[in-house]
Amino acid sequence: MSSAAPPAGERVDAYLATPNVTGVPAGLFHYNAREHSLELLGEGFTHAEAGALCAHREGTDQAA
């Protein structure tokens, strides 16, 4: 049985890829929940990379 929520006490890391978001540089970020901030992991991120990471699902190469 699977669940969308982690078991109690487990931490979930969130990542954000921004190929085209106004006011945010293109890059790959980690969300730091403790500081409520984004940490830049790598500069530059393209729509082609987004499509590849999402197994080229329709629309992922167009998302902001």
C-alpha positions, 0 to 999 in steps of 0.5 A: 500500500502506498501513501502520498505522505511520509511516515511520521518523523520522516523528512521529505526533501523538495526540489524545484527546477525553474527554466522560465519563472519571472524573477527567479534565475533558471536553475535547480533549487532545494527547498530548505524547510527549516529556513523557508528558503530556496538553495541554488544547487545549479545554475541554468535549467532548460525546458529540454532538461525538464522534459528529460527528467519527466520522461518526456511527458506531454507538456513538461517541456513547456512548463515554467 
